[in-house]
Amino acid sequence: MSEAGFSGGCQCGAVRFHAGKLGRPSICHCRMCQKHFGNFFGALVTADQAHLTWTRGQPSLFRSSTKIHRGFCNKCGTPLTYHYPGGVEIAIGAFDHPNQIEPQVQVNAHMQMPWIKALFDKPEIKQSVDESTIISYQHPDHDTAVWPPEDEANKA
C-alpha cells in the first residue's frame, strides 16, 4: 500500500479513481453482493469520501435497495462501488494492485454458499485457452493519460 493512495478502475478504462485513504477491507456474502458481482461474494474496502477522486468518468448507479446504490461502469459493466448512507466502499478487484488489500472480515457470513470453505481444496487444472494468442483490450493496471490508445481508438 502506498502513502500516496490507491488507484484503480473498470476493465475498459472509461472509469478510473484514486482513493487517498482506505478503511476496512471485507468480503460480503449477502445475496445483493452475490448478484452485483455475479459471484459467490463481493470483496470491498471502505474509502474515505473526502479522499476519493474520480479521475476519468464516474460510475453509473443502480439502486439495489431503499438505502443502497451499486456503482458500475456503464460501458463494460465492471462492478465498482457500494454506496450506503454516509459512506462508500470500492470493489477490491477494481484496484490496480488488489493483492495489497487483503480482506480482514466477512460480512453476512450466515449467507455464504454452503461449500465456500472447501472451494480452494478443489483440484487445479490449466486453462484450455493459450493466453499468448490473446490480444487484450483491457485497461492496464496503471493510470493512463488517454484510453484507449490512439491507434486502437481509430480502429473502432
C-alpha positions in Angstrom: 0.0 0.0 0.0 1.2 3.4 -0.9 1.1 6.5 1.3 0.0 8.4 -1.8 -3.1 6.3 -2.1 -4.5 3.6 -4.4 -5.7 3.8 -8.0 -7.9 1.6 -10.0 -10.8 1.5 -12.4 -13.0 -0.6 -14.6 -12.0 -3.2 -17.2 -12.4 -0.9 -20.2 -10.7 2.2 -18.6 -13.8 4.5 -19.0 -13.9 4.9 -15.2 -10.8 5.5 -13.1 -10.4 6.5 -9.5 -7.8 7.4 -6.8 -8.5 6.6 -3.2 -6.2 8.5 -0.8 -7.3 6.7 2.3 -8.8 3.3 2.7 -10.5 1.7 5.7 -11.7 -1.9 6.4 -11.4 -4.5 3.6 -14.0 -7.2 3.7 -15.9 -9.8 1.8 -19.7 -9.8 1.9 -21.8 -12.9 1.4 -25.2 -11.2 1.1 -27.4 -12.0 -1.9 -27.2 -8.5 -3.2 -23.4 -8.6 -3.3 -23.6 -12.0 -5.0 -25.9 -10.6 -7.7 -23.9 -7.4 -8.1 -20.6 -9.1 -8.6 -22.0 -12.2 -10.3 -20.0 -14.2 -7.9 -20.1 -16.1 -4.6 -19.4 -12.9 -2.6 -18.3 -9.3 -3.0 -14.9 -8.1 -1.9 -15.0 -4.4 -0.8 -13.0 -1.8 1.1 -14.3 1.3 2.7 -13.0 4.6 1.2 -12.8 8.0 2.8 -15.1 10.0 0.5 -13.1 13.2 1.2 -10.0 11.5 -0.3 -11.8 9.7 -3.2 -11.4 11.2 -6.7 -12.9 10.0 -10.0 -10.0 10.7 -12.3 -11.8 9.5 -15.5 -15.6 9.2 -15.8 -17.8 8.2 -12.9 -19.7 5.0 -12.1 -23.4 4.8 -13.1 -25.6 3.9 -10.1 -28.2 1.2 -9.6 -30.5 1.5 -6.6 -30.4 -2.1 -5.2 -32.5 -1.3 -2.1 -34.1 1.6 -0.3 -30.7 2.6 1.2 -28.0 1.2 -1.1 -26.7 2.2 -4.6 -24.3 0.0 -6.5 -21.9 1.7 -8.9 -20.7 0.1 -12.2 -19.1 1.2 -15.5 -21.9 1.7 -18.0 -19.6 0.8 -20.9 -18.1 -2.5 -19.7 -20.2 -3.5 -16.7 -17.4 -3.7 -14.2 -18.8 -3.6 -10.6 -17.1 -0.7 -8.8 -18.8 0.7 -5.7 -21.3 0.1 -2.9 -22.8 3.4 -1.7 -24.6 3.4 1.7 -25.9 6.3 3.9 -22.8 8.2 4.9 -20.2 6.1 3.1 -18.8 4.3 0.1 -16.9 1.0 -0.5 -14.9 0.2 -3.6 -14.6 -3.3 -5.2 -11.2 -4.6 -4.2 -10.8 -6.3 -7.6 -11.1 -2.9 -9.4 -7.8 -1.6 -7.8 -4.6 -1.7 -9.8 -3.0 -3.8 -7.1 -5.7 -5.7 -5.4 -3.1 -8.1 -3.9 -2.3 -5.2 -1.4 -5.8 -5.1 0.0 -6.4 -8.3 2.0 -10.0 -8.7 3.4 -9.9 -8.6 7.2 -13.5 -9.6 8.0 -16.5 -11.4 6.5 -19.9 -9.7 6.5 -23.2 -11.7 6.3 -21.3 -15.0 6.8 -24.6 -16.7 7.6 -25.5 -16.2 3.9 -22.3 -17.7 2.4 -22.6 -20.6 -0.1 -22.6 -23.9 1.9 -19.4 -25.1 0.1 -17.4 -21.9 0.2 -15.0 -23.1 2.9 -14.0 -26.1 0.7 -13.6 -24.1 -2.5 -9.9 -23.9 -2.6 -9.4 -27.5 -1.8 -10.7 -28.4 -5.3 -8.2 -29.8 -7.9 -6.4 -27.2 -10.0 -6.3 -27.5 -13.8 -4.7 -25.4 -16.5 -6.7 -23.1 -18.6 -7.5 -24.5 -22.0 -7.0 -21.2 -23.9 -3.5 -20.3 -24.8 -3.2 -16.8 -23.4 -0.2 -16.0 -25.5 -2.5 -15.9 -28.6 -5.0 -13.4 -27.0 -4.8 -9.6 -27.6 -6.2 -7.9 -24.5 -8.3 -4.8 -24.8 -8.4 -4.5 -21.0 -7.1 -1.2 -19.5 -3.7 -1.8 -17.9 -3.2 -1.7 -14.1 -2.0 1.8 -14.0 -3.2 5.3 -14.9 -3.0 6.4 -18.5 -3.4 9.9 -20.0 -5.5 8.6 -22.8 -7.5 5.4 -23.2 -7.9 3.6 -25.5 -4.6 4.3 -27.2 -4.9 6.5 -30.3 -4.2 3.6 -32.7 -6.9 1.4 -31.1 -9.4 4.3 -31.0 -9.1 4.8 -34.8 -9.8 1.1 -35.5 -13.3 1.2 -33.9 
